[in-house]
Amino acid sequence: MERGHVTLLLRLLLVASGIAGTNVVATPGLSRLIASQSTGVCNPLRQVYEMYADAVVRVSGVRTRDDGTDGLRTGSGFFVREDGCLVTTAGIVEGASEIIVECGSGSYYAEVIGVDCATNIAVLRLRGNGGGSFPNFSLGNDENLPVATTQLLGITCEIGFDPSPCLGIICGQNISCGTHNFPTTYLRSSLPSNAGAPGSPIFDLDGNFVGVLMASISQTNGSFLLPARAMRRILCDILVCGSVRHAYVGVDAQLVRGELGECVVRVERVEPESPAAASNLIPGDHIVSINGHSIGTMADLYDTLFFAQPNMPMNLRLLRDGEIVQVIIRTICREK
Protein backbone atom coordinates (compact mmCIF):
# COMPACT_ATOMS: atom_id res chain seq x y z
CA MET A 1 0.00 0.00 0.00
CA GLU A 2 1.68 3.25 -1.15
CA ARG A 3 0.18 5.64 1.37
CA GLY A 4 2.31 8.57 0.25
CA HIS A 5 0.91 8.38 -3.27
CA VAL A 6 -2.64 8.23 -1.95
CA THR A 7 -2.12 11.28 0.29
CA LEU A 8 -0.46 13.29 -2.50
CA LEU A 9 -3.30 12.50 -4.92
CA LEU A 10 -5.88 13.52 -2.33
CA ARG A 11 -4.13 16.82 -1.55
CA LEU A 12 -3.94 17.70 -5.24
CA LEU A 13 -7.63 16.95 -5.66
CA LEU A 14 -8.53 19.00 -2.58
CA VAL A 15 -6.67 21.98 -4.02
CA ALA A 16 -8.34 21.52 -7.41
CA SER A 17 -11.73 21.34 -5.75
CA GLY A 18 -11.20 24.52 -3.73
CA ILE A 19 -11.42 22.69 -0.39
CA ALA A 20 -7.86 22.98 0.85
CA GLY A 21 -7.15 26.15 2.75
CA THR A 22 -10.78 26.79 3.71
CA ASN A 23 -11.19 28.28 7.20
CA VAL A 24 -13.69 26.86 9.67
CA VAL A 25 -15.20 29.08 12.35
CA ALA A 26 -16.03 27.34 15.65
CA THR A 27 -19.67 27.45 16.67
CA PRO A 28 -19.99 29.87 19.64
CA GLY A 29 -22.61 27.70 21.34
CA LEU A 30 -20.36 24.66 21.13
CA SER A 31 -17.38 26.59 22.48
CA ARG A 32 -19.38 27.92 25.42
CA LEU A 33 -20.80 24.51 26.31
CA ILE A 34 -17.42 22.78 26.20
CA ALA A 35 -15.88 25.58 28.24
CA SER A 36 -18.64 25.41 30.84
CA GLN A 37 -18.36 21.63 31.20
CA SER A 38 -14.56 21.63 31.30
CA THR A 39 -14.67 23.25 34.75
CA GLY A 40 -16.42 20.21 36.27
CA VAL A 41 -15.07 16.86 37.32
CA CYS A 42 -16.60 15.14 34.29
CA ASN A 43 -16.94 16.52 30.78
CA PRO A 44 -19.24 14.11 28.87
CA LEU A 45 -18.68 15.92 25.58
CA ARG A 46 -14.94 15.44 25.75
CA GLN A 47 -15.27 11.88 26.97
CA VAL A 48 -17.57 10.85 24.13
CA TYR A 49 -15.51 12.70 21.53
CA GLU A 50 -12.20 11.20 22.67
CA MET A 51 -13.77 7.75 22.92
CA TYR A 52 -14.93 7.66 19.28
CA ALA A 53 -13.02 10.27 17.25
CA ASP A 54 -10.33 7.82 16.12
CA ALA A 55 -12.97 5.61 14.48
CA VAL A 56 -14.21 8.49 12.26
CA VAL A 57 -12.66 8.86 8.81
CA ARG A 58 -12.72 11.13 5.80
CA VAL A 59 -13.99 9.39 2.65
CA SER A 60 -13.33 10.77 -0.84
CA GLY A 61 -14.66 9.54 -4.14
CA VAL A 62 -12.62 10.43 -7.24
CA ARG A 63 -14.61 11.00 -10.44
CA THR A 64 -13.59 11.89 -13.96
CA ARG A 65 -15.41 14.96 -15.24
CA ASP A 66 -16.71 15.37 -18.79
CA ASP A 67 -13.64 17.45 -19.65
CA GLY A 68 -11.33 14.61 -18.58
CA THR A 69 -10.17 16.18 -15.31
CA ASP A 70 -10.58 14.52 -11.92
CA GLY A 71 -13.16 15.79 -9.44
CA LEU A 72 -13.59 14.93 -5.78
CA ARG A 73 -16.62 14.33 -3.56
CA THR A 74 -15.74 14.20 0.14
CA GLY A 75 -17.70 13.11 3.19
CA SER A 76 -17.41 11.33 6.51
CA GLY A 77 -17.54 7.71 7.57
CA PHE A 78 -16.68 5.44 10.48
CA PHE A 79 -15.21 2.00 11.11
CA VAL A 80 -17.61 -0.69 12.33
CA ARG A 81 -15.06 -3.52 12.50
CA GLU A 82 -11.38 -3.65 13.32
CA ASP A 83 -10.57 -5.23 9.94
CA GLY A 84 -11.27 -1.94 8.12
CA CYS A 85 -14.97 -2.33 7.31
CA LEU A 86 -16.62 1.09 7.39
CA VAL A 87 -19.89 2.91 6.73
CA THR A 88 -20.48 6.09 4.72
CA THR A 89 -23.17 7.51 2.43
CA ALA A 90 -23.70 6.07 -1.04
CA GLY A 91 -23.63 9.52 -2.62
CA ILE A 92 -19.94 9.91 -1.80
CA VAL A 93 -18.81 6.72 -3.53
CA GLU A 94 -21.39 6.37 -6.31
CA GLY A 95 -19.68 6.42 -9.71
CA ALA A 96 -16.21 6.88 -8.18
CA SER A 97 -13.22 5.48 -10.03
CA GLU A 98 -11.21 5.47 -6.81
CA ILE A 99 -12.28 5.68 -3.15
CA ILE A 100 -9.79 7.07 -0.65
CA VAL A 101 -10.17 6.73 3.12
CA GLU A 102 -8.10 8.89 5.47
CA CYS A 103 -7.78 8.08 9.15
CA GLY A 104 -5.25 8.52 11.94
CA SER A 105 -3.01 5.71 10.70
CA GLY A 106 -2.78 6.95 7.10
CA SER A 107 -4.57 6.96 3.74
CA TYR A 108 -5.94 3.86 2.04
CA TYR A 109 -7.78 2.83 -1.08
CA ALA A 110 -11.17 1.24 -0.41
CA GLU A 111 -13.76 -0.76 -2.31
CA VAL A 112 -17.53 -1.08 -2.02
CA ILE A 113 -19.00 -4.15 -0.31
CA GLY A 114 -22.61 -3.12 -0.83
CA VAL A 115 -24.97 -0.17 -1.22
CA ASP A 116 -28.56 0.37 -0.13
CA CYS A 117 -30.28 2.87 -2.41
CA ALA A 118 -33.34 3.14 -0.15
CA THR A 119 -31.36 4.60 2.76
CA ASN A 120 -28.33 5.90 0.78
CA ILE A 121 -25.92 3.84 2.91
CA ALA A 122 -22.71 2.31 1.56
CA VAL A 123 -20.48 -0.22 3.30
CA LEU A 124 -16.80 -0.26 2.30
CA ARG A 125 -13.66 -2.19 3.12
CA LEU A 126 -10.05 -1.13 2.86
CA ARG A 127 -8.16 -2.94 0.14
CA GLY A 128 -6.18 -5.76 1.64
CA ASN A 129 -7.91 -4.96 4.97
CA GLY A 130 -5.57 -2.00 5.29
CA GLY A 131 -2.94 -4.21 6.88
CA GLY A 132 -3.88 -3.37 10.47
CA SER A 133 -6.42 -3.17 13.25
CA PHE A 134 -8.68 -0.12 13.23
CA PRO A 135 -10.57 1.61 16.06
CA ASN A 136 -14.32 1.01 15.85
CA PHE A 137 -17.42 1.06 18.00
CA SER A 138 -20.60 -0.90 18.63
CA LEU A 139 -23.83 0.15 16.92
CA GLY A 140 -25.74 -0.81 20.08
CA ASN A 141 -28.90 -2.87 20.39
CA ASP A 142 -31.59 -0.43 21.59
CA GLU A 143 -34.70 -0.59 19.41
CA ASN A 144 -36.22 2.59 20.89
CA LEU A 145 -35.78 5.93 19.13
CA PRO A 146 -34.38 8.88 21.13
CA VAL A 147 -36.97 11.49 21.98
CA ALA A 148 -37.06 15.21 21.18
CA THR A 149 -34.58 17.36 23.17
CA THR A 150 -32.06 14.48 23.44
CA GLN A 151 -28.62 16.13 23.27
CA LEU A 152 -26.39 14.95 20.44
CA LEU A 153 -22.68 14.98 19.70
CA GLY A 154 -21.69 14.47 16.08
CA ILE A 155 -18.14 13.73 14.94
CA THR A 156 -17.76 14.98 11.38
CA CYS A 157 -15.11 15.65 8.74
CA GLU A 158 -16.78 18.84 7.52
CA ILE A 159 -15.21 20.48 4.45
CA GLY A 160 -12.56 17.76 4.37
CA PHE A 161 -11.01 18.56 7.75
CA ASP A 162 -10.04 16.14 10.52
CA PRO A 163 -12.82 14.69 12.73
CA SER A 164 -14.35 17.48 14.79
CA PRO A 165 -17.25 17.68 17.27
CA CYS A 166 -20.55 19.42 16.66
CA LEU A 167 -23.58 19.73 18.92
CA GLY A 168 -27.32 19.54 18.45
CA ILE A 169 -30.54 18.02 19.73
CA ILE A 170 -33.23 15.68 18.45
CA CYS A 171 -36.07 17.85 17.11
CA GLY A 172 -38.49 15.15 16.04
CA GLN A 173 -39.18 11.93 14.16
CA ASN A 174 -40.36 11.93 10.56
CA ILE A 175 -41.29 9.46 7.82
CA SER A 176 -41.28 12.11 5.09
CA CYS A 177 -39.96 15.51 4.08
CA GLY A 178 -42.23 17.37 1.71
CA THR A 179 -43.26 14.94 -1.00
CA HIS A 180 -40.37 12.55 -0.31
CA ASN A 181 -41.19 9.50 1.81
CA PHE A 182 -38.48 7.82 3.86
CA PRO A 183 -38.28 4.00 4.00
CA THR A 184 -38.51 4.11 7.81
CA THR A 185 -38.69 6.69 10.59
CA TYR A 186 -35.81 9.17 10.45
CA LEU A 187 -34.62 11.46 13.23
CA ARG A 188 -34.78 15.21 12.63
CA SER A 189 -31.98 17.10 14.38
CA SER A 190 -30.57 20.59 14.77
CA LEU A 191 -27.10 19.34 13.77
CA PRO A 192 -25.85 21.24 10.72
CA SER A 193 -25.03 19.23 7.62
CA ASN A 194 -22.25 21.17 5.97
CA ALA A 195 -20.13 19.91 3.09
CA GLY A 196 -18.37 16.72 4.18
CA ALA A 197 -20.70 16.02 7.12
CA PRO A 198 -22.96 13.31 5.58
CA GLY A 199 -21.86 9.90 6.82
CA SER A 200 -20.91 11.17 10.29
CA PRO A 201 -21.74 9.06 13.36
CA ILE A 202 -23.97 10.72 15.96
CA PHE A 203 -23.99 9.92 19.69
CA ASP A 204 -25.91 10.96 22.76
CA LEU A 205 -24.01 12.31 25.77
CA ASP A 206 -23.97 8.85 27.37
CA GLY A 207 -21.88 7.64 24.44
CA ASN A 208 -24.65 5.62 22.79
CA PHE A 209 -24.64 5.50 19.00
CA VAL A 210 -27.78 7.31 17.82
CA GLY A 211 -27.48 7.18 14.05
CA VAL A 212 -25.82 8.46 10.87
CA LEU A 213 -26.13 12.00 9.55
CA MET A 214 -27.64 11.61 6.10
CA ALA A 215 -28.99 14.86 4.63
CA SER A 216 -29.40 18.55 5.32
CA ILE A 217 -32.61 20.49 5.91
CA SER A 218 -31.71 23.77 4.25
CA GLN A 219 -34.72 25.67 5.59
CA THR A 220 -33.71 25.06 9.23
CA ASN A 221 -29.96 24.44 8.89
CA GLY A 222 -30.66 21.05 10.47
CA SER A 223 -30.35 17.48 9.28
CA PHE A 224 -31.95 14.06 9.06
CA LEU A 225 -30.35 11.04 10.75
CA LEU A 226 -30.77 7.37 9.89
CA PRO A 227 -31.44 5.77 13.30
CA ALA A 228 -29.06 3.20 14.77
CA ARG A 229 -31.64 0.39 14.58
CA ALA A 230 -32.07 0.94 10.82
CA MET A 231 -28.29 1.17 10.35
CA ARG A 232 -27.85 -2.21 12.05
CA ARG A 233 -30.44 -3.80 9.76
CA ILE A 234 -28.74 -2.43 6.63
CA LEU A 235 -25.24 -3.37 7.77
CA CYS A 236 -26.26 -6.93 8.64
CA ASP A 237 -27.83 -7.53 5.24
CA ILE A 238 -24.86 -6.13 3.33
CA LEU A 239 -22.25 -8.06 5.33
CA VAL A 240 -24.20 -11.33 5.09
CA CYS A 241 -25.75 -11.08 1.61
CA GLY A 242 -23.77 -8.34 -0.16
CA SER A 243 -26.95 -6.31 -0.65
CA VAL A 244 -30.07 -5.26 1.24
CA ARG A 245 -33.22 -7.32 0.72
CA HIS A 246 -36.33 -5.22 1.37
CA ALA A 247 -39.69 -6.93 1.78
CA TYR A 248 -42.47 -6.07 -0.68
CA VAL A 249 -46.19 -6.35 0.11
CA GLY A 250 -47.85 -4.21 -2.56
CA VAL A 251 -50.23 -1.85 -0.74
CA ASP A 252 -50.68 1.91 -0.58
CA ALA A 253 -52.22 3.19 2.64
CA GLN A 254 -52.97 6.42 4.42
CA LEU A 255 -53.96 7.66 7.86
CA VAL A 256 -57.67 8.54 8.14
CA ARG A 257 -60.27 9.10 10.83
CA GLY A 258 -62.41 6.13 11.80
CA GLU A 259 -66.12 6.18 12.59
CA LEU A 260 -65.42 7.08 16.24
CA GLY A 261 -62.89 9.76 15.36
CA GLU A 262 -59.87 7.55 16.01
CA CYS A 263 -56.88 7.45 13.65
CA VAL A 264 -56.68 4.31 11.51
CA VAL A 265 -54.36 3.17 8.72
CA ARG A 266 -56.56 2.38 5.72
CA VAL A 267 -55.58 0.44 2.61
CA GLU A 268 -56.09 2.73 -0.39
CA ARG A 269 -54.72 0.63 -3.22
CA VAL A 270 -53.57 -2.95 -3.75
CA GLU A 271 -51.00 -3.58 -6.48
CA PRO A 272 -52.12 -6.21 -9.02
CA GLU A 273 -50.31 -9.55 -8.76
CA SER A 274 -48.69 -8.50 -5.48
CA PRO A 275 -48.49 -10.53 -2.25
CA ALA A 276 -51.29 -8.33 -0.84
CA ALA A 277 -53.49 -9.10 -3.86
CA ALA A 278 -52.78 -12.82 -3.56
CA SER A 279 -53.94 -12.66 0.08
CA ASN A 280 -57.13 -10.81 -0.86
CA LEU A 281 -56.48 -7.47 0.78
CA ILE A 282 -58.91 -4.89 -0.55
CA PRO A 283 -59.10 -1.08 -0.50
CA GLY A 284 -60.92 0.10 2.60
CA ASP A 285 -59.38 -2.49 4.93
CA HIS A 286 -58.15 -0.97 8.20
CA ILE A 287 -54.78 -2.44 9.29
CA VAL A 288 -55.06 -3.13 13.03
CA SER A 289 -51.78 -5.00 13.60
CA ILE A 290 -48.95 -6.79 11.81
CA ASN A 291 -47.24 -9.74 13.52
CA GLY A 292 -48.69 -8.58 16.81
CA HIS A 293 -47.44 -4.99 16.47
CA SER A 294 -50.22 -2.42 16.68
CA ILE A 295 -50.53 -0.20 13.58
CA GLY A 296 -51.94 3.17 14.60
CA THR A 297 -49.84 5.53 12.50
CA MET A 298 -48.11 5.54 9.14
CA ALA A 299 -44.79 5.40 10.99
CA ASP A 300 -45.90 2.10 12.56
CA LEU A 301 -46.61 0.71 9.09
CA TYR A 302 -43.40 2.01 7.49
CA ASP A 303 -41.21 0.72 10.34
CA THR A 304 -42.85 -2.71 10.43
CA LEU A 305 -42.42 -3.16 6.67
CA PHE A 306 -38.82 -1.84 6.75
CA PHE A 307 -37.73 -4.46 9.28
CA ALA A 308 -39.68 -7.31 7.66
CA GLN A 309 -37.70 -9.94 5.78
CA PRO A 310 -38.62 -11.16 2.26
CA ASN A 311 -40.16 -14.60 1.80
CA MET A 312 -41.51 -14.64 5.34
CA PRO A 313 -45.15 -14.86 6.45
CA MET A 314 -46.74 -11.68 7.78
CA ASN A 315 -49.82 -11.98 9.99
CA LEU A 316 -52.25 -9.07 9.53
CA ARG A 317 -55.32 -8.28 11.60
CA LEU A 318 -57.73 -6.17 9.55
CA LEU A 319 -60.97 -4.41 10.30
CA ARG A 320 -63.28 -5.06 7.34
CA ASP A 321 -66.95 -4.08 7.36
CA GLY A 322 -66.93 -3.88 11.15
CA GLU A 323 -65.41 -7.33 11.66
CA ILE A 324 -61.85 -8.46 12.45
CA VAL A 325 -60.27 -10.50 9.65
CA GLN A 326 -57.00 -12.44 9.88
CA VAL A 327 -54.83 -12.49 6.75
CA ILE A 328 -51.45 -14.13 6.11
CA ILE A 329 -49.21 -12.46 3.52
CA ARG A 330 -45.97 -13.99 2.31
CA THR A 331 -43.70 -11.12 1.39
CA ILE A 332 -41.35 -11.14 -1.59
CA CYS A 333 -38.11 -9.28 -2.25
CA ARG A 334 -38.61 -5.75 -3.56
CA GLU A 335 -37.08 -5.20 -6.96
CA LYS A 336 -34.16 -2.79 -6.99
N, C-alpha and C positions, 0 to 999 in steps of 0.2 A: 504494500500500500504506500504510494508516494504522496504523503500528506502535504509536503511542501508545494507540490504541483497543484493539488486541490485548493490549498489556501490562496496561492497566487492567482489561480483562475477566478476564484470567488471575489477576491479584492478588485480585480480588473472589471468584473461584471458589476460590482457594487458602484464603482466609479462611473462606469458607462450608464448605469441606471439612475445616477444622481442621488444615491442613498448615502454613500460614504461622505463623511464630513457634516452630516446633518446634526444640528444641535437639538437636544431634548430638554425641555423645561420641566422640573419636578413639580408635581401637583401640590399646591400649598396645603390642601386638606390632608394629604398623605404625610407630608413632612411634619405637620403639627401633631398628627396622631402618633406617629412613630416617636417624636420627641417627647410627647406627654407620657407614653408608656415606657420609655427608656429610663425614666426616673424610678420606676417601681422595681420590685424584686424580680418579677416575671414579665417579659415582653412577649406575648403570644405571637405578634406579627413577626418579630425577628426569629422566634423559634421555628415557626412554620416555614418561613422563607428559607432559613438555613438548612432545614431538614430536607427540603425538596428541590432547591434551586439547581443542584448539580445534575438532576435528572431531566432538566428542561434544555432543549436544544433549538438551534436555529436551522430551519430546513429551507433549501433553495432549489427551485426547479429551473433548469436552463432550457430555453426555447430558442429556436432559430426563427427570426422574423422573416417577413416576406422579402426584405431587401438583402437577406443573407447574413445579417449580423445577429449576434447572440443577445437575447434578452433574459431577464432574471425576474422570477416571482419568488418572494421570500415570505416566510411565515414562521410559526412556532410549532413545536412538537415536544414529546416527552417519551422517555423510555418506560416500557411496561415489563421488560424482562432484562435480566443481566446479560443475555447473549446479544443484545443490540437490537431487539425488536422494539419498534416505536410507533406512536400514533401521531398523525397530523391531519390536516384537512385535504380532501381530494383536490380542491381547486389549486393547491400549490403544486402538486405533482402531475396533474393531468396534462398530457401532451408533452411532458418534459423529455428531452433527449438525455439529460443527465440529472441526477438528484444528489445534492451535496448536503451532508449533515455536519454541523459544527457543534462541538461540545467541549467540555473542559479538557479532555484528553487529546483533542486534535480535530482534524477534518477528515471525513470519510465519504466515499461514494455509497449510495444506497439503492435498493431496488424495491419495487412494489410487491407485497405479498397478496394484497386484495384491497378492493375499493367497494364501498357501499354508496351508491348514487342517491339513495333515499335520504340518508343523513349527512352525506358529503364527508364521510370519514374514510381515511386511507391508513392502512397498516403497512409499515415498511420494515426492512431489515438491512443492516449494514452488510456490504459485500464481504464475504469471508468471515462474517460475524464480527468484523472489526478487530479481531485478534485480541480481545480483552474482555473484562467484566465491567459492566456499566451500571451506574447508580440508577435505581428505579423505585417505584412505590406501588403499593397495593391499590386497586380500584375499589376496595371495600366490598360490603355485601348488604348494605342497607337498601331496602326497597322503597322506603318512604322519601318523598321529595321534601327538600328544605322549604320552610315557609317564608313569607314576605318578612322583610327586615333582617333576615339572617345576614350577618356580616361575612364578606368574602375577601379573600386574598388571591389575586391572580399573579402568576409568574409568567411574564411574556417577553418575547424578543421583538418588541416594537421597533419598527423602522430599521431592522437588521442589527440592533444592538444586543449586548449580552443580556442574559435573563435578569429581569428587573421586576420589583413588586408593584402592584397597583391595587387599589382598594375600591370596594363597592358593596352593594347590598342586593339581596333578592327583592325584586319589585313585584313579581307575580309569576303565574304559570299560564302558558298559552298553548293552544293547539293550532293557531293560525296567526298570520300577520297580513292584514288586508285581505286580498283574495287568495293568498298562498296558504295552503294547509300543510301543517307539519305531519310527519308520519306517527308521532307520539307527542306527549306533552313536553314542551320545552320550558326552560326557566328564563324569565326576563330579568335582566340585571341592570344596574347602573354602571357597571364596568365599561369603560370606553373600549372600542374596538378600532384602534388605529392601525395603520399599515404594519403588517408583520405580526399582529396580535392573534388572528385566527389560528386555532390549534393549541392555544395555551391551556394548561391545566388550571383549574380553579378549586380552591380549598375553603373550608370554613376555618374559624379561628381555633378550633380544636384539632386542626390538622387532618380532618376528613376530606377525602376527594369528593367534590361536589359535581364536577362535570367539565366539559370542554367548551371553550369560547368558540362559537361558530360563525356568527355574523353580526354586523353592526345594525343599530336602529338609528338612522341618521337624524330623525326628527327629535330624538331625546338624548343623543350622544351616548346611548346605552348599547346593550348587546343581548343576543340570545345564546343560551348555553344548552348543549346536549347533556342531559342528566347522566350521572354516573351509572345508574341501572341500565340505561339504554346503551351506553358505551360498553358495558360488560357484555351485553347481548351481541353487539356487533363484533367485538373483538373475538369472542368465543367462536362465532360462526366462521370468521375469516381464518383463524388459526387452525380450526379443525377441518373446514371444508374448502378453504381458499376463496370463498365468496359468501355473501349473506343470502339466506333463503327466507324470503318473506312469505307469510301465508296469504292466500287469496280466497275470499269468500264470494264476492260478487254482489254486494248490496250498497246502495246509497241510502243514507238515513239523515234525519235532522231532528233537532230538539223542538218539541211542540208542547202545548198545554193539553192535558187530559181533560176528561169530562168534569173532574172535581177541582180543576185548576192546578193540578200537580204537573211537574215537568216529566215528559216521557220521551224516549228515543223511538221514533217511528220510522219504519222502513218506507222509503219513498220510491225506490226503483230496484228491481232485481235484474241483474244482467242475464241475458239468454245463455243457456248452456253453461252456466256457472254452478259451483257447488251449492249456492243458495237456491238456485232454480231446481236443481236435482232433488233438493230436500223440501221443495214445495213452500218456500217462503213466499209471501205475497205482499204487495204494497198495502200499507195500513196496519201491518203487524206492529205491535209495541214490543220492543226487546226488553224483557224484565231482568234477565241475567244470562251470563255466559260462563259455563263451567263453574257455577256457584258464585261468581262475582256479580254483584248487583250493578246494573247498567242504568244510571240515573242522569248521566250527562254525556255529551259527545266525547269528552276526554276519557270517560270510562270505556267507551266503545273503541276509540283510537288506541288506547293503551293495551286493552285486552287483545286486539287484533295484532298489534305490533309485536307482542311477546308470544303470540301463538306460533307453533311450528307447523310447517306444511305436512300434509299427509297424515294428520292426526285428527281424531274425532273431536268435535266441538258440540257441547250440549247446551242448547238454547231453550230458555223458558220464554214463551211469547204470550202476550195477551191478544186474543183474536176474537172479535165479536163478544167481548165480555167474559170469555172463558180462557183459562190457562192451557196452553198447548206446548207439549214437549217435542223438540225437533233436534235430530242429530245431523250435523253437517261435517263432512270430511273435507278439510281444506286441501288445496293444492298449492303448488309453488307459483308465486306471482312471476309473470314474465318480466324480464329486465327491459 
